[in-house]
Amino acid sequence: MDIERINVVNALKRSEMFLGLEDKYLEMIASLPSSHEITLQSGEILFRVGEHADTLYMLKEGRVDLVAGVSPEAELGKQNLVVEIVTTGGCLGWSAMVAPHYYFLSAIAGVPSVLVCISGSELMALSDKDYYLGYRVFNGLAGIIGSRLRDYEQVLLRGRRWPFLKSNNISD
């Protein structure tokens, strides 16, 4: 196994989506043609709301902010609402696995970050071939979606941003 694939496997081991998945399955995922690492600089946009979602990302190191209000046409500004802060081991871009395959938020690197990229369609095809792997992948995905929905409810409906932002002026 080459060093890049070993790095991807090690990152997947720490990912919330693949936590506890056996090494043979992590190696299968890391062997997908699309599996690779990318580096983002602070402030770099990974994806914008409304863009077609084709890639799933696992944060190997760094921080990525998920924000509302950055449309494909909009410029970044301080008025964007940070809905969630994703840190090491977090998963982004789950829309690549779920129809209608459009990103619902925008992702912006808060600090220099390294991410593992995997094609959603390749991971879906692999899951179709191995039902146990598919079950584990979608079980992890369901956990992420459920957690994000609960977190978004706190931010959007109640104004509570405490799970994401250490300092806030919004009373709980």
C-alpha positions in Angstrom: 0.0 0.0 0.0 1.5 3.4 -0.9 2.0 6.2 1.6 -0.9 8.4 0.3 -3.3 5.5 0.7 -2.0 4.8 4.2 -2.5 8.5 5.1 -6.1 8.3 3.8 -6.8 5.1 5.8 -5.4 6.7 9.0 -7.6 9.8 8.5 -10.7 7.6 7.8 -10.0 5.7 11.1 -10.5 9.0 13.0 -13.5 10.2 11.0 -16.9 10.3 12.7 -18.4 8.6 9.7 -16.2 5.6 9.6 -15.3 5.3 13.3 -15.0 1.6 14.3 -15.1 0.4 10.7 -12.7 -2.6 10.1 -9.4 -1.9 8.3 -10.3 -4.0 5.3 -13.3 -1.7 4.6 -11.2 1.5 5.2 -8.6 0.2 2.7 -11.4 -0.5 0.2 -12.6 3.1 0.6 -9.1 4.5 0.4 -8.5 2.5 -2.8 -11.4 4.3 -4.6 -10.0 6.3 -7.6 -11.3 9.6 -6.1 -9.8 9.1 -2.6 -7.1 11.7 -2.0 -6.1 14.5 0.3 -6.4 18.2 -0.3 -5.1 21.3 1.6 -7.1 24.5 2.1 -5.8 27.8 3.2 -7.6 29.9 5.8 -10.6 31.5 4.2 -10.7 29.2 1.2 -14.1 28.1 0.1 -14.5 24.3 -0.1 -18.1 24.4 -1.5 -21.1 26.8 -1.6 -24.7 26.3 -0.9 -26.6 25.3 -4.0 -23.7 23.7 -5.8 -23.9 20.2 -7.0 -22.7 17.8 -4.2 -20.4 15.1 -5.6 -17.7 14.9 -3.0 -17.7 13.8 0.7 -15.0 15.2 2.9 -13.4 14.1 6.1 -11.4 16.7 8.0 -7.9 15.2 8.8 -6.7 18.4 10.5 -7.8 22.0 10.8 -11.2 23.6 11.1 -13.9 24.3 8.5 -16.9 26.6 9.2 -20.3 25.6 7.8 -22.1 28.8 7.1 -25.5 29.9 5.9 -25.8 32.7 3.4 -23.0 32.2 0.9 -24.8 31.6 -2.3 -22.8 30.7 -5.5 -23.1 34.4 -6.6 -22.4 36.0 -3.2 -19.2 37.4 -1.9 -18.0 36.4 1.6 -18.7 38.8 4.3 -18.8 39.0 8.1 -22.6 38.8 8.0 -22.6 35.1 7.2 -24.0 33.0 10.0 -21.7 30.2 11.2 -24.0 27.3 11.8 -21.4 24.8 12.8 -17.6 24.5 13.2 -16.2 21.1 12.0 -12.9 20.0 13.5 -10.6 17.1 13.1 -12.5 13.9 12.4 -15.6 15.7 11.2 -17.4 15.0 8.0 -18.6 17.5 5.4 -20.5 17.3 2.2 -22.8 14.5 3.2 -25.2 15.8 0.5 -23.0 13.9 -2.0 -24.5 10.7 -0.6 -28.2 11.9 -0.3 -30.5 13.1 -3.1 -31.0 15.7 -4.4 -27.2 16.1 -4.1 -26.9 19.8 -3.5 -24.9 21.4 -0.7 -27.2 23.0 1.9 -24.6 25.1 3.5 -21.2 26.6 2.5 -17.9 25.4 3.8 -15.0 27.8 4.5 -11.7 26.9 6.0 -11.3 28.7 9.3 -7.6 27.8 9.5 -5.3 25.9 7.1 -6.8 22.5 6.8 -6.2 19.0 5.3 -9.2 17.0 4.1 -9.7 13.6 2.6 -12.0 13.7 -0.5 -14.1 10.7 -1.6 -16.6 10.7 -4.5 -20.1 10.2 -3.2 -21.1 8.1 -6.3 -18.0 5.9 -5.9 -18.7 5.3 -2.2 -22.4 4.6 -3.0 -21.3 2.0 -5.7 -19.0 0.3 -3.2 -21.8 0.3 -0.7 -24.1 -1.4 -3.2 -21.5 -4.1 -3.8 -21.0 -4.8 -0.1 -24.2 -4.6 2.0 -22.4 -4.7 5.3 -20.2 -1.8 4.3 -23.2 0.0 3.0 -25.1 -0.5 6.3 -22.1 0.8 8.3 -21.6 3.8 6.0 -25.2 4.8 6.0 -25.5 4.2 9.8 -22.6 6.7 10.3 -24.2 9.1 7.8 -27.5 9.0 9.6 -25.8 9.8 12.8 -24.1 12.8 11.3 -27.3 14.1 9.7 -29.3 13.6 12.9 -26.7 15.4 14.9 -26.5 18.3 12.5 -30.3 18.7 12.3 -30.4 18.9 16.1 -27.6 21.4 16.1 -29.1 23.5 13.3 -32.4 23.6 15.2 -30.6 25.2 18.2 -28.9 27.8 16.0 -31.7 28.7 13.6 -34.8 28.4 15.8 -33.5 29.2 19.3 -30.4 31.3 18.6 -28.2 28.9 20.6 -24.8 28.7 19.1 -23.0 27.2 22.1 -22.1 23.8 20.6 -20.2 25.6 17.8 -18.8 28.9 19.1 -16.9 29.1 22.4 -17.8 32.8 22.9 -21.2 34.1 22.1 -23.4 36.9 23.4 -26.6 34.9 22.9 -28.1 33.8 26.2 -29.1 30.2 26.5 
